[in-house]
Amino acid sequence: MPMESDLQRLLDRQALADVMSHYARAIDERDLEGFERLFAPDVEVVGFGPKPLGSASDWVAFVTKTLAGFDSTQHMLGPQLAEIDGDTADARTDLQAIHRLKEPKGEIFTLWGTYATRMRREQGSGAWKITRHELVVRATDNVPSR
């Protein structure tokens, strides 16, 4: 029978994976309010543009503007590797993201990468929030429309 700390560790690992699954769903379904709720207000976001972003509202504004260039997206996540230390965690989540561009019409942009994400358990609610989020690009590819 697992000890309480073993059970809590399993619950935390699933909760961390759920945060990233909600992240992918929120982007692909354009649920930007749900997306913003995943982040601490002072989140640091790195690797998505020329300079880091330092707040959830700046990050959501950036994502909103970026998504306007795509007809659709699909973010597929691989298994997550998480290191948990009490109420903080570092997670590595591999991804493949497919983006159908509006212009040139129908062109497909594919990104392979890794999300390096730090999360914190919020006092009171117990919810995990993203406090630092970094995209490490592994490769990209553009396929013209047919």
C-alpha positions as CSV (number, residue, x, y, z in Angstrom):
1,M,0.0,0.0,0.0
2,P,1.5,3.4,-1.0
3,M,2.4,5.8,1.8
4,E,0.6,9.2,1.9
5,S,3.6,11.0,0.5
6,D,3.8,8.5,-2.4
7,L,0.1,9.1,-3.2
8,Q,0.5,12.9,-3.0
9,R,3.5,12.6,-5.4
10,L,1.4,10.7,-7.9
11,L,-1.5,13.2,-7.5
12,D,0.9,16.1,-8.0
13,R,2.5,14.5,-11.1
14,Q,-1.0,14.1,-12.7
15,A,-2.0,17.6,-11.7
16,L,1.2,19.0,-13.4
17,A,0.5,17.0,-16.6
18,D,-3.1,18.2,-16.5
19,V,-1.9,21.8,-16.5
20,M,0.0,21.3,-19.7
21,S,-3.0,19.4,-21.3
22,H,-5.2,22.3,-20.4
23,Y,-2.6,24.6,-21.9
24,A,-2.7,22.7,-25.3
25,R,-6.5,22.5,-25.3
26,A,-6.9,26.2,-24.4
27,I,-4.7,27.3,-27.3
28,D,-6.2,25.0,-29.8
29,E,-9.8,25.9,-28.8
30,R,-8.9,29.6,-28.4
31,D,-10.0,29.6,-24.8
32,L,-7.8,32.5,-23.8
33,E,-9.5,33.1,-20.5
34,G,-8.9,29.5,-19.5
35,F,-5.4,29.8,-20.8
36,E,-4.6,32.8,-18.6
37,R,-5.9,31.0,-15.5
38,L,-3.0,28.5,-15.9
39,F,-0.4,31.2,-15.2
40,A,0.8,33.1,-12.1
41,P,0.2,36.9,-12.7
42,D,4.0,37.5,-12.8
43,V,4.9,34.5,-15.0
44,E,8.2,34.8,-17.0
45,V,7.9,33.5,-20.6
46,V,11.0,32.8,-22.6
47,G,11.7,31.6,-26.1
48,F,8.5,32.5,-27.9
49,G,9.7,35.9,-29.3
50,P,12.6,38.2,-29.4
51,K,12.4,39.1,-25.7
52,P,11.0,37.6,-22.5
53,L,7.6,38.4,-21.3
54,G,7.0,39.2,-17.6
55,S,3.3,38.9,-16.9
56,A,0.3,36.6,-17.7
57,S,-1.5,39.5,-19.4
58,D,1.5,40.3,-21.7
59,W,1.7,36.6,-22.5
60,V,-2.0,36.3,-23.3
61,A,-1.8,39.4,-25.5
62,F,1.2,37.9,-27.4
63,V,-0.6,34.6,-27.8
64,T,-3.8,36.3,-29.0
65,K,-1.9,38.3,-31.6
66,T,0.1,35.2,-32.8
67,L,-3.0,33.0,-33.0
68,A,-4.7,35.6,-35.3
69,G,-2.3,34.4,-38.1
70,F,-3.5,30.8,-38.0
71,D,-6.7,29.1,-39.2
72,S,-6.2,26.3,-36.7
73,T,-3.5,24.7,-34.5
74,Q,-3.0,21.4,-32.8
75,H,-0.5,21.0,-29.9
76,M,0.4,17.4,-29.2
77,L,2.3,16.8,-26.0
78,G,4.5,13.9,-25.1
79,P,4.8,12.3,-21.7
80,Q,6.0,14.8,-19.0
81,L,9.0,14.4,-16.8
82,A,8.5,16.3,-13.6
83,E,10.7,17.0,-10.6
84,I,8.6,18.0,-7.6
85,D,10.0,19.8,-4.5
86,G,7.2,20.5,-2.1
87,D,5.1,23.2,-3.6
88,T,7.3,23.9,-6.6
89,A,8.0,21.7,-9.7
90,D,10.0,21.8,-12.9
91,A,8.4,19.9,-15.8
92,R,9.8,19.0,-19.2
93,T,7.1,18.4,-21.8
94,D,8.0,17.6,-25.5
95,L,5.6,18.8,-28.1
96,Q,4.8,18.8,-31.8
97,A,2.6,21.8,-32.8
98,I,1.0,22.0,-36.2
99,H,-0.2,25.4,-37.4
100,R,-2.4,26.1,-40.5
101,L,-1.5,29.6,-41.6
102,K,-4.0,32.0,-42.9
103,E,-1.4,33.5,-45.3
104,P,-0.1,32.0,-47.4
105,K,-3.5,30.2,-47.4
106,G,-3.3,26.6,-46.2
107,E,0.5,26.5,-45.6
108,I,1.4,24.3,-42.7
109,F,4.0,25.3,-40.1
110,T,5.2,22.5,-37.8
111,L,7.2,23.1,-34.7
112,W,9.0,20.4,-32.7
113,G,10.2,21.4,-29.3
114,T,10.2,21.1,-25.5
115,Y,8.4,23.2,-22.9
116,A,10.6,23.8,-19.8
117,T,8.0,24.8,-17.3
118,R,8.2,25.8,-13.6
119,M,5.1,25.6,-11.6
120,R,4.0,26.5,-8.0
121,R,1.2,25.2,-5.9
122,E,-1.0,28.1,-4.9
123,Q,-1.7,28.4,-1.2
124,G,-5.4,28.1,-0.5
125,S,-6.6,26.6,-3.8
126,G,-3.9,24.0,-4.1
127,A,-3.9,24.6,-7.9
128,W,-0.6,24.5,-9.8
129,K,0.2,27.7,-11.7
130,I,2.9,28.2,-14.3
131,T,5.5,30.7,-13.0
132,R,8.1,30.3,-15.7
133,H,7.5,28.9,-19.2
134,E,10.2,28.4,-21.8
135,L,10.0,27.1,-25.4
136,V,13.1,25.2,-26.6
137,V,12.8,24.8,-30.3
138,R,14.2,21.6,-31.7
139,A,13.2,22.0,-35.4
140,T,10.6,23.6,-37.6
141,D,9.2,22.9,-41.1
142,N,6.9,24.8,-43.5
143,V,4.9,22.9,-46.1
144,P,3.3,25.0,-48.8
145,S,-0.4,24.6,-49.5
146,R,-1.4,22.1,-52.2
